[in-house]
Amino acid sequence: MITPTHKLENYLESFGEFEKLAAGHTLAWLRKLRRDAFVRFCEVGFPTTHDEDWRFTNVSAIAQTPFRLARTGRARWSQKELEPYRIAGVACQLVFLDGCFARELSWLSNLPDGVKVSSLAGEISNCPEAIALHLGRYLDVGRDAFCALNTAFVEDGGYVHIPRGKLVEQPICLLFVSTGDDSPSMSHPRNLIVAEEDSQATIVEQYVSLDGGAVLCNTVTELVAGDHAVLSHYMIESEREEAFNISTLRIQQGRSSNVVSHSVLLGGALVRNNVQPVLAGEGGECLINGLFIGNGRQHLDNYMLVEHASPRCGSRQFYNGILDGHAHGVFHGRIIVHQDAQKTDAKQTNRNLLLSDDAQVDTKPQLEIYADDVKCTHGATIGQIDGDALFYLRSRGIDEASARELLLFAFANECLNRMKQGPILKYVEGLINDCLFQMAHSAPAASTGHVHQDRGRKWEEIG
């Protein structure tokens, strides 16, 4: 039996070995950042269902597994094995094996002058002053133990810097590959994205796993959007069924900035997707759009924490879930409107389809409003495939499996329609089509719930 003491000793040993050799281990500010975060993790331990933010997700499977830092077997992998995860038409793709940059598997195209896309570990070694300005400045490690654990082991990941006024037309892709090991392994990628004033770009984070075995990928991304910046961020997760994935996207928005977050969750045994924008500058706008599709015994948890800290900002959350088998989905959307955030316009909507009697979803839209001149709404629906629509398609000569697939894709397409046309949308559509094809050929579903439409402004990715 693995006791809490044994679990702590396991992480203490890993941290002790890591701290001696990690990039930037001689930098006082970085040593302090890591040590303070590790102390915090040791103080609070892993969250339990008694914690309000985790009440629907039991992480004991992670807490009780003796994970060690992954030892990347780079020689085993080649460009051929990664070919299914290449996305045509992008500006570049950086590959990280078990959280470590793999230069030989990455490729860079012609980025605009001044735009930097590189390894965080390399930047810590070569330009630590620039990294110190932002790394760890926005993330609240006291709130989330996984964020504290990531910060304790912070070393490598993607670094993207877009200078003032620069437009990057093609997407920048970061591919994270968990390769598996003989024993349970973990990685803690850390991404830092800084977009200065009046810049525009699209960033894609993609998470996959090769081989089997228990792997934990615990990622944090800090995204800084300067005044009037326009950014789109994609999180695409399609790992193997043994994998655990915890990701946190922390967004800091300047004045009149526009940030879009798209999440597509398709794989993994237990997945937790945290999206945490802070609209710190007046007139900022944020769209959080997501789709999660689960089958078997998958657990897919989506936690949104949107903070309106300045006046005249707008935010929208749209999340759709499709669950079959014994899958369990979670949507916890929380909007906080601070006292100074007058004229806030915020809305959150969660819609779910359950395709089996054993599938389950917990949904909790939540508003905390401390200003008196705001417009905020929230809502959620849970239903099944519309029996009348299925009958109609069958009466037109369409077989039942194809009819189910059409209805499922129509439901998923609500999220896809908010994505900008281009190579990322095409790639995501292919992944979703494959998932829904398999679901459509399982047992049929019954009637559905009602659809709630947003008849106001059309919220979608701009570009």
Secondary structure, DSSP 8 states (H G I E B T S, - for coil): ---HHHHHHHHHHHHHHHHHHSTTTT-HHHHHHHHHHHHHHHHH-S--TTSGGGTT---HHHHTS--EE----GGG--HHHHGGG--TT-SEEEEEETTEE-GGG-EE----TT-EEEEHHHHHHH-HHHHHTTTTSS--TTT-HHHHHHHHT---SEEEEE-TT-B--S-EEEEEEE---SS-EEE--EEEEEE-TT-EEEEEEEEEE-S-S-EEEEEEEEEEE-TT-EEEEEEEE---TT-EEEEEEEEEE-TT-EEEEEEEE---SEEEEEEEEEE-STT-EEEEEEEEEE-TT-EEEEEEEEEE-SSS-EEEEEEEEEE-TT-EEEEEEEEEE-TT-TTEEEEEEEEEEE-STT-EEEEEEEEEE--SSEEEEEEEEEE---HHHHHHHHHTT--HHHHHHHHHHHHHHHHHTTS-SSHHHHHHHHHHHHHHHHHHTSS------------SS------
